[in-house]
Amino acid sequence: MRPILMKGHERPLTFLKYNREGDLLFSCAKDHNPTVWFADNGERLGTYRGHNGAVWCCDVSRDSMRLITGSADQTVKLWNVQTGAQLYSFNFDSPARSVDFSVGDKLAVITTDPFMGLPSTIQVKRIARDPNEQSSESVLTIKGPQGRINRVTWGPLNKTIISAGEDAVVRVWDTETGQLLKESDKETGHQKTVTSLSKSADGSHFLTGSLDKSAKLWDARTLTLIKTYVTERPVNACAISPLLDHVVIGGGQEAVHVTTTDRRAGKFEAKFFHKILQEEIGGVKGHFGPINALAFNPDGRSFSSGGEDGYVRLHHFDPDYFNIKM
């Protein structure tokens, strides 16, 4: 399985997202320019220019026409995927950390960071069909969780919003009222910051990765803890295979704690676990820094990883990967 090395970002990667068909891969990094690539050969198609800060997160609409990006420049921008034109910019009073389109793409949920005394918020925006009719008003604003909310996503049928972040608690909110419906148990839940959240293909369960060196699988409706996967280092990224019962987990030290390049250069690996048996299946090495982003292609036949080293590595699985027996 020889990876395709995709070099286009000058700064560490923050997020990776495939479109629904799996032919395009969108990457976000700290270098202000979200980029789109061909997902089969890693060819760079173009960049979306307009942000003035690190881009933390993105999502792409079901028809692959619209891209939404959240950035440290305190804006969330909507883009035309094909032309790269900026369609709209939502302005906030603090950095935008996470963005997610609802099923149907009529709504987007956005989280903003705590900043200059302002608390973190979860905000829902209506997304207009026609960019000229787009309004900047929030349909719903939720305040409450302490610290940064690193990830937010829609629950089943857009009835709920699932959030997780610095206070290590996973929360489920009511989309209509903004009421807190459920939160993860302090004992069985994560002990440190939740860095990443990834839904299963059908949205019935989701995976969270945390600096407590574990990833956990939850039921999206009941917030029941289903499985826990334990690793040796902090988890920055995780993804669920849409094809096999596998999850992939990546991480490494926090950038702040990396002092020297040790002899294990290129040894930051994406680890594969069996989703049900919770056992490690294998790993894919290669990054020269912590892995900050992971994504499976919707067909489950390839995956990509983005690192602190500024590279995106695209891996097409060998045939024997599909015959792994546990």
N, C-alpha and C positions, 0 to 999 in steps of 0.2 A: 504494500500500500504506500506508494510514493506520494507525498503530499504535493499539492501545487502551492507555491509560495506567492502570496499576493502582496506586493509592496506598493503602497499608494499613500499610506498615512505617515506623517512625520512624527507623530506622538503616539502614546499608548492607546490601544483600542479600548472602547468602553462597552460596545453593544453590537450584536449581529442579529439580523432578522432576514429570513427568507420570505418571498411572497408565497401566495397560496399554491401556485403552480410549481414552485420550486425551481424556476429557471433564472430567477434573479436573487442576488444576495446583497442586502444593504448593510453597510458598516458605519459605525459612529466611532469617533475618536476625540482625543483632546485637542486636535488640530483644527477645529472649527468647520471642517468640510465633510459632511456625510457623503459617502461614496456608494455607487451601485456597480456591481460586477455581474458578469455571466457566471452562473453557478456551476456550469459543467466544466469550463476550461479556465476559469479564473481571470478572464479578460476584463479589464476595467472599461466600463461603459461611460461613466461620467461622474461629476461631483455636483453637489447642491451648494451653491455659494451664497452666503448672506448672513450666516451666524458670526458672532463676534466673541465667541467663547467656546469652551469645551462643550461638545455635544454628548449628552449622557445616554440618550435613549431614542428609539424611533419605532414606528409601526407603519405598516403599509396596508392599504385598504384591500378588500377581497378581490376587487377587479384590477388591482395593480395600477390604478390611475393616480392615487393620492398617497403621498408620503407625509407623515407627521413626525417632527423632531423636537426634542426638548433640550434646552441648552443652559449653560451657566450664565449666558448673557441676559438671563431673565425673560427670554421669549420662548414661545412654542410656535413653530412655523409649519404651515401647510405648503406642500410643493406639488407641482405637476411632475409625475414620475418620468414621463417621456421627454419633456422639454427642459426640465430642471428649473422651470420658472417658479418663483415664489408667489403663491396664491394669496396667502394671508399670514399675518403675524399676531399672535396673542401676546400681550405684554403683561408682565407680572412685577411684583415688588421684590421678588427674590428668585434665585436660580430654579429652573424647572428640571426636575430629576427624572421623572418617569412618565411615559405616555402610552396609551393603549386605546385602540378603536374598539367600539362595542361590536357585537354581532350585528351586521347590517350597516355598519359604518355611519350611523346617523348621530352617534355621540362619541365623544372622546373623554377619557378620564386622565387627569393630569395631576401630578403632585409637585408642590413647591417646597423648597427647603426652608428651615428656620433661618432667619437672616435679620441682623440689626434689631433684635428684640421681637421680630414677628415670629409667630409659631408656624410650624409646617402646616400645609393645607392639602386637602384632596379636593379637586374641582372638576366638575363635569361641564363640558361645553357641547352645545348643539353644533353639528357639522352640516352646513348648508350644501345642497347639491351644487348651487351656483355660487362661486367664490364672491361674486359681487353682493350677494345677499347675506354674507357671513357676518354674524354679530359677535362681539367680544364678551358678551354677558355670560356669566356662569349660571347654569340651571340649578346647581347644587354646590355648596361649599361645606366641607367637613373639617373641623379643627378638633384636636384632641390628643393624638399620639405625641409623645415627647420625642424630640430628636428628629433626624431625617427620616423620611419615608422613602426607602430606596426603590421599592417596587410596588406597582399597583396594577391590578388587572380586573376584568369583568368576570363575575361568577356566572353560573348557568342561566341562560335566557336573559342576561343583562339585569336580573332581578337584584343581584348583589354586587358589591365591589370588595375585592380582597386586597388588603394592603399589608406590607411588612417592611421593617426597617431597623433603625438603630436601637430601639428599645427591645428588640428580639421577639416581640409579640406579633403573631399573625392575627389580623382582625378581619371580620366580615361585616360589612355595612349594608344597610338597606338603601337601594338606589333612589327610591322615592322620597324617603323622609330624612336620610342621612343618619338614621339611628344605628348605634352599635348593636349588632345581633349576636355575635360570638367572638370570643378571643381564645387564642391557644393557651393551654395550661402552662403555668410557670414551671412545673416540675418536669413534664414530659416534653415541653417545647424547647426551642433553642435557648441557649444560655448567653449568646453574644449576638452582635449585629447580624441581621439577615441581609445578605448582599444581593441575592438573586432569587427569581421566582419564575418558574416555567410551567405552563399548563400542558396537560396531555392533549392529544389530537382531538378528542371528543369533549374536552373541557370538564370531564367528570372528576378528575383529580389533578393535583399540582405538586410540584417539587420546589422546596426552598433550600437554598444553600446559605451557610452561615460561617462567620469567623470562628465559631466554636468547633471547627473541624468536622462538621457533619452536614449531611443533607437529609431532609425529611420529606416524606410523601404524605399528602393530606387528601382527605375527601373534600371536594369543593363545596358540597352542600352542607355537610354536618360538621366540617372542620375536625373530623376524627383523624388522629394520627395513625397512618397505616404502616409505614416502614421508616427505618432510619439507616442511613449508610454512613459509616465512620471512616474518615481518612486521617492522614498524618499531618496535614497542613490546612490552614484556613481555606475555606471554599469561597471563591469569587464568582463562580459561574456554574450553571447546571442546565441540563436539558433532558427531555424524555424522548426516547425513540418512538416514532409513530408506527413502526413496523414490528419490532421485536420487543420482548420484555427486558429492555435494557435502559439504564439511565447513564448519562455521562456527567462527570463532575470534574471541575478544574479549579486551580487556585495557585497558592504559593504564599510567600510572605506578603504583607502589606508593603507597598513601594517604599514607605518610610523606613521599614526595618531591613531593607536590602542594603548591606554594607559593602560586601565585595562579591565579585563573581566567583563562586567557588568552583571546585574541580568538576562539579556536576553540570557544567555549562550545557545548555540544551536539554536539561533533564527535567524541565517543568512539564509534567505530563497530564494529559486528560485521562482520567481513570474511568473505566467502564464497570458498572455493577449490574448484577442480575436484579431486576426490579422486584421480583417476588422473593427470591432466596437471600437477597441482601449481600451476596458474595461478590467479591471482586473478580471480574472476568479477565481483565487485561488493561494495558495502558498504551497511550500513544505519546511518545516523547517528541521534543523538537523545539519548543519555545525557549528563548534565552531569558525569559522573565516570567513572572506569574501570568497565568491565563485569566483574562478578565471577561471573556465572552465566549459562549458556546451556543451552537445552534445545529439542530438536525435538519437536513433537507426533508420536506414533507413526504417524500417517497421512502425515506428511511435508508437510502442506499449510499448516502454520503453525509459527512458532517464537517463543520468548519469551526475553527477556534481562533480567537483574537487575543494577542498578548500585550503585555507591558512593553514588549520589544518593538511594537509598531507593525508587526506582520499579521496578516491573516493567513492561516494555513487551511487549505481545502483538501479533505481526505475522501477519496472514493473507496468504499470498502472492497476488499478482496472477496471472491466467492466463498472462501472458507469461513469468513465472518458469519455468514448466514447459516452455517451448519454447526456452530458452537453448541456442544452438548454439555449440560451441567449435571 
